[in-house]
Amino acid sequence: MNGTVEIVKAFTFEAAHHFTHMPVGHGYQRLHGHSYHVEVALVGTPDQDTGWLVEFSELAQAFDAIKAKADHNLLNGIEGLENPSLENISRWIAGELITDFPALSWVKISRPSCGEACTFRV
């Protein structure tokens, strides 16, 4: 049967940030941190020989590179994340992955303790 598949892999990281565009005294202007949960989806046709769209270990290696930049770090200090909203973080992660994973479909980032999430569709 012909068709496409969607695979999803997840990872987490911890990081701090603040929003300089908020008014003085606003809680978001102060430095604070979150636990982030990231899901990444790829869509395409699996390889006929392996049955895989992408080997999951390849995604895990890419996630390790992202975590090396973001985990236990100040997101504002990372190039491209000077304004580290969920929207911008999801777009940044997509940018980090798209070259090596052209089948990238979407990146979802959430802060479970806040009940907030954002999905960036490529």
C-alpha positions in Angstrom: 0.0 0.0 0.0 1.3 3.5 -0.9 1.1 6.4 1.5 3.1 8.4 3.9 3.9 8.0 7.6 4.4 10.5 10.3 6.9 9.8 13.0 7.3 11.7 16.2 10.2 11.9 18.7 10.3 13.9 21.9 12.9 15.4 24.2 13.0 17.7 27.2 15.2 20.5 28.4 15.3 23.0 31.3 16.1 26.7 30.6 15.7 30.2 31.8 14.5 33.3 30.0 13.0 36.7 30.4 11.2 39.2 28.2 12.7 42.6 28.0 9.7 44.1 26.1 7.4 43.7 29.1 6.7 46.6 31.5 9.0 47.1 34.5 7.7 45.0 37.4 5.9 42.5 35.2 6.8 38.9 36.2 7.8 37.9 32.7 10.5 40.6 32.7 12.2 38.9 35.6 14.5 36.0 35.0 12.6 32.7 35.4 12.8 29.2 34.2 10.7 26.4 32.7 10.8 22.7 31.9 10.3 22.4 28.2 8.9 19.3 26.4 9.6 19.2 22.6 8.0 16.9 20.0 9.2 16.8 16.5 7.3 15.2 13.6 8.6 14.0 10.2 6.4 13.0 7.3 7.2 11.0 4.2 7.5 7.6 2.6 9.6 5.0 4.4 12.6 3.6 2.8 11.7 0.3 1.0 14.7 -1.6 2.4 14.7 -0.4 6.0 11.1 0.4 6.5 12.2 3.7 8.2 11.5 7.3 7.3 14.5 8.2 9.5 16.4 6.2 12.1 15.3 7.5 15.5 18.9 7.5 16.7 19.7 10.2 14.1 17.0 12.4 15.6 18.3 11.7 19.1 21.8 12.9 18.0 20.3 16.1 16.6 18.3 16.6 19.8 21.6 16.3 21.8 23.1 19.1 19.8 20.0 21.3 20.5 20.1 20.4 24.2 23.8 21.3 24.3 22.9 24.9 23.3 19.7 25.3 25.3 19.6 23.0 28.4 20.3 24.8 31.7 21.1 27.9 29.8 19.7 31.4 29.4 17.7 31.3 26.2 18.0 35.0 25.6 21.8 34.5 25.1 21.3 32.1 22.2 21.5 33.6 18.7 18.0 33.6 17.3 16.4 33.4 20.7 16.9 36.9 22.0 13.0 37.0 22.4 12.4 33.4 23.6 8.7 33.0 23.3 7.3 29.5 22.6 6.6 30.7 19.1 10.2 31.7 18.6 11.7 28.6 20.3 9.7 26.2 18.2 10.8 28.1 15.0 14.4 28.1 16.2 14.3 24.3 16.8 12.8 23.8 13.3 15.7 25.8 11.9 18.2 23.7 13.7 16.7 20.5 12.3 15.4 21.3 8.8 18.7 21.0 6.9 19.4 17.4 8.1 15.8 16.4 8.2 14.0 17.8 5.2 10.9 15.6 6.0 10.4 17.8 9.1 6.6 18.6 9.4 6.2 20.3 12.7 7.8 21.1 16.0 5.7 21.4 19.2 7.0 22.9 22.4 5.2 22.9 25.6 5.5 24.0 29.2 3.4 21.3 31.0 3.5 23.1 34.3 1.9 26.1 32.7 -0.5 24.2 30.4 0.9 26.1 27.4 2.1 24.9 24.0 3.0 26.1 20.5 3.2 24.1 17.3 5.3 25.5 14.4 4.4 23.9 11.1 7.1 23.9 8.4 
